[in-house]
Amino acid sequence: MIRIIFFVIIIFLLVVAFLFFPATLRYGTLLYGLREGIITALFNLSGLLLGIGFGALLYILCILGKKILSPFLAKLRRPRMIREPIKASLSLALGIVSVALLLAGYTYMSHKQHLKNPDDRTIPTWSQLRQGVKTIFKVDARSHQRWIVVDSKATGMRLFLGLLYGVLGSIALGLLMGCFSAIEAFFVPPLSFLAKCPPTAMLAVFFVLVGTGENMFITMIAFGVLPTLAQSIYLAAKKDVPEELLHKAYTLGASNTEAILCIVYNNILPKMIDAIRLCIGPAVVYLIAAEMLCANTGFGYRMRLQSRLLNMDVVYPYIAILAGFGFAMDNLLRYIQRVCCPWYIRERG
């Protein structure tokens, strides 16, 4: 048996030597070729065993890793349901990453642009933006006033008065439309039409009707806000107030005014606040468009003037301030909603 095994090994080594060293067997001696063939066979056999061992080690590691990581992999493979909540820490981390990516993208664009043109001002660097912020807050040599103070007063007052008149008119009209069918039939057609008219396209009409003074800005914001907001309040008053609450109120002797103020108004207040929050962005757009066209103070006027001079290091901070102002108003309304309507917050979860 041992002889047979030895003979098989010799034959195997000769075959390997012939396959790997045909030139040696052809041109060299048989002993030299046999020796080289044996050495090559041993090297290939050791490589084969090493490969088999390495593969077995990888297989064992994969099995162990699968057993250890299987709970985490199961969570990752499990499809998430629509609107399934995530952890607060993950939500915060995703928000930070999104802002960081936005800032990194701007930094990359600015760096790339300044490699082409070191004097470029269309996409200013962070140092240029810092200088622009200093320009906004310092006292102007010509007017002896700070740009940010003058423009904030003008734009803030116009926006506040325009939103105030528009929101008050929308609340009154929306409640009346949602509570009385005759008022609904009278106002729904014109409001549906006016809601589709962009106020920025009607600037010429506002110039003719109210002039180009402060009243024009206030009227434009109120007109832009009122039709859409009034319709939102009207639909909420008509469809989101349970009928049984009204029947109970009338059974207890409530008047129409008491039913509107105590039942309808209180029930639609949270959705009314949500609708007002959604109107802040369009109101700012209307105001800035009007200020760019015919104002001598305000954010729109300043951005138009500085953009003509290619001073984008001033324009971008103004845009950021506008965004921060809108963000602050939105969060203020959300806080008022949490304080005044805690039951709505609990129902929404």
MIRO-365163 format. One record per residue (C-alpha): x, y, z; residue number from 1; chain. Coordinates in steps of 0.25 Angstrom, whole numbers, plus 5000, padded with zeros to 4 digits. Example, Ala and Ser with C-alpha at 12.3 -4.5 7.8 and 13.67 -1.06 7.14 Angstrom:
<nodes>
> east north up i ch
> 5049 4982 5031 1 A
> 5055 4996 5029 2 A
</nodes>
This chain:
<nodes>
> east north up i ch
> 5000 5000 5000 1 A
> 5011 5009 5004 2 A
> 5018 5006 4990 3 A
> 5006 5009 4983 4 A
> 5004 5023 4990 5 A
> 5019 5026 4987 6 A
> 5018 5023 4973 7 A
> 5005 5031 4971 8 A
> 5013 5043 4978 9 A
> 5025 5041 4968 10 A
> 5015 5041 4956 11 A
> 5008 5053 4961 12 A
> 5021 5061 4963 13 A
> 5026 5057 4949 14 A
> 5013 5062 4943 15 A
> 5014 5075 4951 16 A
> 5028 5076 4946 17 A
> 5025 5074 4932 18 A
> 5013 5084 4933 19 A
> 5021 5095 4939 20 A
> 5035 5093 4934 21 A
> 5033 5087 4919 22 A
> 5045 5095 4915 23 A
> 5054 5089 4926 24 A
> 5050 5075 4922 25 A
> 5052 5078 4908 26 A
> 5066 5085 4909 27 A
> 5071 5081 4922 28 A
> 5075 5068 4929 29 A
> 5064 5059 4935 30 A
> 5069 5060 4949 31 A
> 5069 5075 4948 32 A
> 5055 5075 4942 33 A
> 5050 5066 4953 34 A
> 5056 5074 4964 35 A
> 5050 5087 4959 36 A
> 5037 5080 4957 37 A
> 5037 5075 4971 38 A
> 5040 5089 4977 39 A
> 5029 5095 4968 40 A
> 5019 5085 4972 41 A
> 5022 5087 4987 42 A
> 5021 5102 4985 43 A
> 5008 5100 4978 44 A
> 5003 5090 4988 45 A
> 5007 5099 5000 46 A
> 4999 5111 4993 47 A
> 4987 5102 4991 48 A
> 4987 5098 5006 49 A
> 4989 5113 5010 50 A
> 4978 5117 5001 51 A
> 4969 5106 5006 52 A
> 4972 5110 5021 53 A
> 4970 5125 5018 54 A
> 4956 5122 5012 55 A
> 4952 5113 5023 56 A
> 4956 5125 5033 57 A
> 4948 5135 5025 58 A
> 4936 5125 5025 59 A
> 4937 5123 5040 60 A
> 4938 5139 5042 61 A
> 4926 5141 5034 62 A
> 4918 5131 5042 63 A
> 4922 5137 5055 64 A
> 4920 5151 5049 65 A
> 4906 5147 5045 66 A
> 4902 5142 5058 67 A
> 4907 5154 5065 68 A
> 4902 5164 5056 69 A
> 4889 5157 5052 70 A
> 4880 5166 5062 71 A
> 4885 5179 5056 72 A
> 4884 5173 5041 73 A
> 4870 5169 5044 74 A
> 4866 5183 5048 75 A
> 4873 5189 5036 76 A
> 4866 5179 5027 77 A
> 4853 5181 5033 78 A
> 4845 5191 5024 79 A
> 4841 5204 5031 80 A
> 4826 5207 5031 81 A
> 4822 5221 5026 82 A
> 4823 5232 5037 83 A
> 4829 5222 5046 84 A
> 4836 5231 5057 85 A
> 4851 5231 5059 86 A
> 4860 5234 5071 87 A
> 4862 5248 5075 88 A
> 4877 5247 5075 89 A
> 4876 5241 5060 90 A
> 4867 5253 5056 91 A
> 4876 5263 5062 92 A
> 4888 5256 5055 93 A
> 4881 5256 5042 94 A
> 4878 5271 5043 95 A
> 4892 5275 5047 96 A
> 4897 5266 5035 97 A
> 4888 5273 5025 98 A
> 4893 5287 5030 99 A
> 4907 5283 5030 100 A
> 4905 5278 5015 101 A
> 4899 5291 5011 102 A
> 4910 5299 5017 103 A
> 4921 5289 5011 104 A
> 4914 5290 4997 105 A
> 4915 5306 4998 106 A
> 4929 5305 5002 107 A
> 4933 5296 4991 108 A
> 4926 5305 4981 109 A
> 4932 5318 4986 110 A
> 4946 5311 4986 111 A
> 4944 5306 4972 112 A
> 4939 5319 4967 113 A
> 4951 5327 4973 114 A
> 4961 5317 4967 115 A
> 4956 5322 4954 116 A
> 4955 5337 4958 117 A
> 4962 5341 4971 118 A
> 4954 5354 4971 119 A
> 4940 5348 4969 120 A
> 4929 5354 4977 121 A
> 4917 5346 4972 122 A
> 4920 5334 4982 123 A
> 4928 5341 4993 124 A
> 4937 5333 5002 125 A
> 4934 5333 5017 126 A
> 4944 5344 5020 127 A
> 4937 5353 5009 128 A
> 4923 5350 5016 129 A
> 4929 5354 5029 130 A
> 4933 5367 5023 131 A
> 4919 5369 5017 132 A
> 4913 5367 5031 133 A
> 4922 5377 5037 134 A
> 4918 5387 5025 135 A
> 4903 5384 5029 136 A
> 4905 5387 5044 137 A
> 4914 5399 5043 138 A
> 4910 5413 5042 139 A
> 4909 5418 5027 140 A
> 4918 5430 5024 141 A
> 4907 5436 5015 142 A
> 4894 5435 5023 143 A
> 4901 5433 5037 144 A
> 4891 5422 5040 145 A
> 4893 5407 5041 146 A
> 4887 5399 5029 147 A
> 4882 5388 5037 148 A
> 4874 5397 5046 149 A
> 4868 5406 5035 150 A
> 4864 5394 5027 151 A
> 4859 5385 5038 152 A
> 4850 5396 5043 153 A
> 4844 5399 5029 154 A
> 4842 5384 5025 155 A
> 4838 5379 5039 156 A
> 4827 5390 5040 157 A
> 4821 5387 5026 158 A
> 4821 5372 5028 159 A
> 4815 5373 5042 160 A
> 4804 5383 5037 161 A
> 4801 5375 5025 162 A
> 4800 5362 5032 163 A
> 4792 5368 5043 164 A
> 4781 5374 5033 165 A
> 4781 5361 5025 166 A
> 4780 5351 5036 167 A
> 4769 5359 5044 168 A
> 4761 5361 5031 169 A
> 4763 5346 5027 170 A
> 4759 5341 5041 171 A
> 4746 5350 5041 172 A
> 4742 5346 5027 173 A
> 4746 5331 5028 174 A
> 4738 5329 5041 175 A
> 4726 5336 5035 176 A
> 4727 5328 5022 177 A
> 4728 5315 5030 178 A
> 4716 5318 5039 179 A
> 4706 5325 5030 180 A
> 4702 5319 5016 181 A
> 4698 5332 5010 182 A
> 4711 5339 5013 183 A
> 4718 5326 5007 184 A
> 4710 5327 4994 185 A
> 4714 5342 4993 186 A
> 4729 5341 4996 187 A
> 4733 5328 4991 188 A
> 4733 5331 4976 189 A
> 4741 5344 4976 190 A
> 4751 5339 4987 191 A
> 4754 5326 4978 192 A
> 4757 5335 4967 193 A
> 4765 5345 4974 194 A
> 4773 5334 4981 195 A
> 4779 5330 4967 196 A
> 4783 5345 4964 197 A
> 4798 5347 4968 198 A
> 4800 5360 4975 199 A
> 4813 5362 4969 200 A
> 4806 5362 4955 201 A
> 4797 5373 4960 202 A
> 4807 5383 4964 203 A
> 4802 5393 4954 204 A
> 4788 5392 4959 205 A
> 4793 5395 4973 206 A
> 4801 5407 4968 207 A
> 4788 5413 4962 208 A
> 4779 5410 4974 209 A
> 4788 5413 4986 210 A
> 4800 5420 4980 211 A
> 4814 5416 4983 212 A
> 4815 5420 4998 213 A
> 4815 5411 5010 214 A
> 4800 5408 5008 215 A
> 4804 5400 4995 216 A
> 4813 5390 5002 217 A
> 4803 5388 5013 218 A
> 4791 5386 5003 219 A
> 4799 5377 4995 220 A
> 4802 5367 5006 221 A
> 4788 5368 5011 222 A
> 4783 5365 4998 223 A
> 4792 5354 4995 224 A
> 4789 5347 5009 225 A
> 4774 5349 5010 226 A
> 4768 5341 4999 227 A
> 4776 5328 5002 228 A
> 4776 5329 5017 229 A
> 4761 5332 5017 230 A
> 4758 5320 5009 231 A
> 4766 5311 5018 232 A
> 4759 5317 5031 233 A
> 4745 5315 5024 234 A
> 4748 5300 5020 235 A
> 4753 5298 5035 236 A
> 4740 5304 5041 237 A
> 4731 5297 5031 238 A
> 4737 5283 5032 239 A
> 4745 5281 5044 240 A
> 4735 5285 5055 241 A
> 4726 5273 5060 242 A
> 4712 5276 5058 243 A
> 4708 5270 5071 244 A
> 4716 5281 5078 245 A
> 4708 5292 5072 246 A
> 4695 5284 5075 247 A
> 4699 5283 5090 248 A
> 4703 5298 5090 249 A
> 4689 5302 5084 250 A
> 4682 5292 5094 251 A
> 4689 5299 5106 252 A
> 4684 5312 5101 253 A
> 4696 5318 5093 254 A
> 4694 5329 5083 255 A
> 4700 5330 5069 256 A
> 4711 5339 5074 257 A
> 4714 5329 5086 258 A
> 4714 5317 5077 259 A
> 4724 5324 5067 260 A
> 4734 5329 5078 261 A
> 4733 5317 5088 262 A
> 4731 5305 5079 263 A
> 4735 5308 5064 264 A
> 4747 5318 5067 265 A
> 4753 5309 5078 266 A
> 4752 5297 5070 267 A
> 4759 5303 5058 268 A
> 4769 5311 5065 269 A
> 4781 5301 5063 270 A
> 4778 5299 5049 271 A
> 4777 5314 5047 272 A
> 4790 5316 5053 273 A
> 4796 5306 5044 274 A
> 4790 5313 5032 275 A
> 4796 5327 5037 276 A
> 4810 5320 5038 277 A
> 4809 5316 5023 278 A
> 4805 5330 5019 279 A
> 4818 5336 5025 280 A
> 4827 5332 5013 281 A
> 4818 5337 5002 282 A
> 4816 5350 5010 283 A
> 4831 5352 5010 284 A
> 4832 5349 4995 285 A
> 4821 5360 4992 286 A
> 4828 5370 5001 287 A
> 4842 5368 4996 288 A
> 4837 5368 4981 289 A
> 4830 5382 4984 290 A
> 4842 5388 4991 291 A
> 4851 5384 4980 292 A
> 4843 5392 4970 293 A
> 4839 5404 4977 294 A
> 4844 5406 4991 295 A
> 4856 5415 4996 296 A
> 4858 5407 5009 297 A
> 4856 5393 5013 298 A
> 4862 5379 5010 299 A
> 4857 5378 4996 300 A
> 4863 5392 4993 301 A
> 4876 5389 4999 302 A
> 4878 5376 4992 303 A
> 4874 5382 4978 304 A
> 4884 5393 4980 305 A
> 4896 5384 4985 306 A
> 4893 5373 4974 307 A
> 4895 5384 4964 308 A
> 4908 5387 4969 309 A
> 4911 5372 4971 310 A
> 4913 5373 4986 311 A
> 4908 5359 4988 312 A
> 4915 5359 5002 313 A
> 4904 5368 5006 314 A
> 4892 5362 4999 315 A
> 4895 5348 5005 316 A
> 4895 5353 5019 317 A
> 4882 5360 5016 318 A
> 4875 5347 5011 319 A
> 4880 5340 5023 320 A
> 4874 5350 5032 321 A
> 4861 5349 5025 322 A
> 4861 5334 5026 323 A
> 4864 5335 5041 324 A
> 4853 5345 5043 325 A
> 4843 5336 5036 326 A
> 4848 5324 5044 327 A
> 4847 5332 5057 328 A
> 4832 5336 5054 329 A
> 4829 5321 5050 330 A
> 4834 5316 5063 331 A
> 4827 5327 5071 332 A
> 4814 5323 5065 333 A
> 4817 5308 5068 334 A
> 4819 5312 5082 335 A
> 4806 5320 5083 336 A
> 4799 5308 5077 337 A
> 4805 5299 5088 338 A
> 4801 5308 5099 339 A
> 4787 5311 5094 340 A
> 4784 5298 5088 341 A
> 4791 5287 5096 342 A
> 4779 5277 5093 343 A
> 4783 5278 5078 344 A
> 4797 5275 5081 345 A
> 4794 5263 5089 346 A
> 4785 5258 5078 347 A
> 4795 5259 5068 348 A
> 4805 5252 5076 349 A
</nodes>
